């Protein structure tokens, strides 16, 4: 998420607010998602996967299981805005939001497979299948929440009325700050539900089921 620390000089008295009117329609909002490329690494030991990288690797360690695979990723977003403004006095500008373009998704998926697992072996295949299911859940959640992200952006954009400021350069910073702040709400919802879905895969019952697929390991 983008974050901003800014100081904004705004004027909001009723008399001055009436002069801040822009002949623009509701802001147009576009949203795109990106699922990220997947990279596979087999240069780490099982212990390294369980301690160094954290995540569900630590979960399996606590359950008494040897970590054979791990998936790492990070949800990211970027919001860009366009504004329109007009000068209403020497040092006052009426600034409004005209366009919002957002991107949200995963830049990459790093799938780790313990180096002791031989390519093509049963254990390698079942480990890869498990990790690919984790990747699927991340991507599935992204598409599931895409309408919610768009709905939140629409709601936020419509609610952001023109402002009066001493500088036309303030507009971008102000609207980006407001949009990112409101966007975090959906981020938290998605991450919480995603963690629950991922956690249902990393259970002792599921590990035993997968282990039974390779009895001759």
BELUR-V651064 format. One record per residue. N is the residue number from 1. RES is the residue in one small letter. SS is DSSP state (A for helix, B for strand, O for the rest). PHI is phi in whole degrees, 0 to 359 (* if undefined). D_LAST is the distance of its C-alpha to the last C-alpha in whole Angstrom. Layout:
n res ss phi d_last
N RES SS PHI D_LAST
N RES SS PHI D_LAST
This chain:
n res ss phi d_last
1 x O * 44
2 x O 278 47
3 x O 222 49
4 x O 222 53
5 x O 243 55
6 x O 223 59
7 x O 245 62
8 x O 237 64
9 x O 261 68
10 x B 245 68
11 x O 240 72
12 x O 227 72
13 x O 293 75
14 x A 307 76
15 x A 294 79
16 x A 286 77
17 x A 299 74
18 x O 295 76
19 x O 278 77
20 x O 268 73
21 x O 229 72
22 x O 238 71
23 x O 275 71
24 x O 227 67
25 x O 282 65
26 x O 300 62
27 x O 302 59
28 x B 276 57
29 x B 235 53
30 x B 236 50
31 x B 221 47
32 x B 234 44
33 x B 241 40
34 x B 224 38
35 x O 264 34
36 x O 77 33
37 x B 278 31
38 x B 250 27
39 x B 240 26
40 x B 247 22
41 x B 232 21
42 x O 231 18
43 x O 260 20
44 x O 238 19
45 x O 281 17
46 x A 299 15
47 x A 293 18
48 x A 298 21
49 x A 295 20
50 x A 278 20
51 x A 243 24
52 x O 286 25
53 x O 262 25
54 x O 68 26
55 x O 62 26
56 x A 285 23
57 x A 295 21
58 x A 293 23
59 x A 300 23
60 x A 290 19
61 x A 298 20
62 x A 297 22
63 x O 277 20
64 x O 87 18
65 x O 250 15
66 x O 277 14
67 x O 282 15
68 x O 252 13
69 x B 208 16
70 x B 201 20
71 x B 237 23
72 x B 238 26
73 x O 198 29
74 x O 209 33
75 x B 283 36
76 x B 228 39
77 x B 210 42
78 x B 215 45
79 x B 240 49
80 x B 238 52
81 x B 230 55
82 x B 241 59
83 x B 233 62
84 x B 232 66
85 x B 209 69
86 x B 217 72
87 x B 275 75
88 x B 253 77
89 x B 196 79
90 x O 304 79
91 x O 233 76
92 x B 228 74
93 x B 233 72
94 x B 265 70
95 x B 237 67
96 x B 231 65
97 x B 273 61
98 x B 245 61
99 x B 217 57
100 x B 227 54
101 x B 234 51
102 x B 235 47
103 x B 231 44
104 x B 216 41
105 x B 161 37
106 x B 244 34
107 x O 289 35
108 x B 203 31
109 x B 230 27
110 x B 257 25
111 x B 258 22
112 x B 258 19
113 x B 237 16
114 x O 306 14
115 x O 293 15
116 x O 285 12
117 x O 279 10
118 x O 280 11
119 x O 303 13
120 x O 92 12
121 x O 286 9
122 x A 300 8
123 x A 296 7
124 x A 297 10
125 x A 295 12
126 x A 291 12
127 x A 295 13
128 x A 298 15
129 x A 299 16
130 x A 297 17
131 x A 292 19
132 x A 293 21
133 x A 294 22
134 x A 298 23
135 x A 299 25
136 x A 300 26
137 x A 297 28
138 x A 303 30
139 x A 291 31
140 x A 295 32
141 x A 297 34
142 x A 299 36
143 x A 289 37
144 x A 297 38
145 x A 270 40
146 x A 305 42
147 x A 299 45
148 x A 290 45
149 x A 300 45
150 x A 295 48
151 x A 298 50
152 x A 295 50
153 x A 296 51
154 x A 300 54
155 x A 298 55
156 x A 295 55
157 x A 295 57
158 x A 297 59
159 x A 282 60
160 x O 270 60
161 x O 279 64
162 x O 303 66
163 x B 238 67
164 x B 249 70
165 x B 221 69
166 x O 279 71
167 x O 214 69
168 x O 291 67
169 x O 288 64
170 x A 290 63
171 x A 308 62
172 x A 303 59
173 x A 298 58
174 x A 298 59
175 x A 290 57
176 x A 297 54
177 x A 300 54
178 x A 294 55
179 x A 293 52
180 x A 294 49
181 x A 298 50
182 x A 286 50
183 x A 292 47
184 x A 299 45
185 x A 300 46
186 x A 290 43
187 x A 305 41
188 x A 296 40
189 x A 301 40
190 x A 296 37
191 x A 297 35
192 x A 295 36
193 x A 290 34
194 x A 298 32
195 x A 300 30
196 x A 296 30
197 x A 295 28
198 x A 295 26
199 x A 297 26
200 x A 291 25
201 x A 277 22
202 x O 262 20
203 x O 240 21
204 x A 302 19
205 x A 297 19
206 x A 289 17
207 x A 298 15
208 x A 295 14
209 x A 297 14
210 x A 291 12
211 x A 297 9
212 x A 292 10
213 x A 288 10
214 x A 233 6
215 x O 293 6
216 x O 259 4
217 x O 293 0
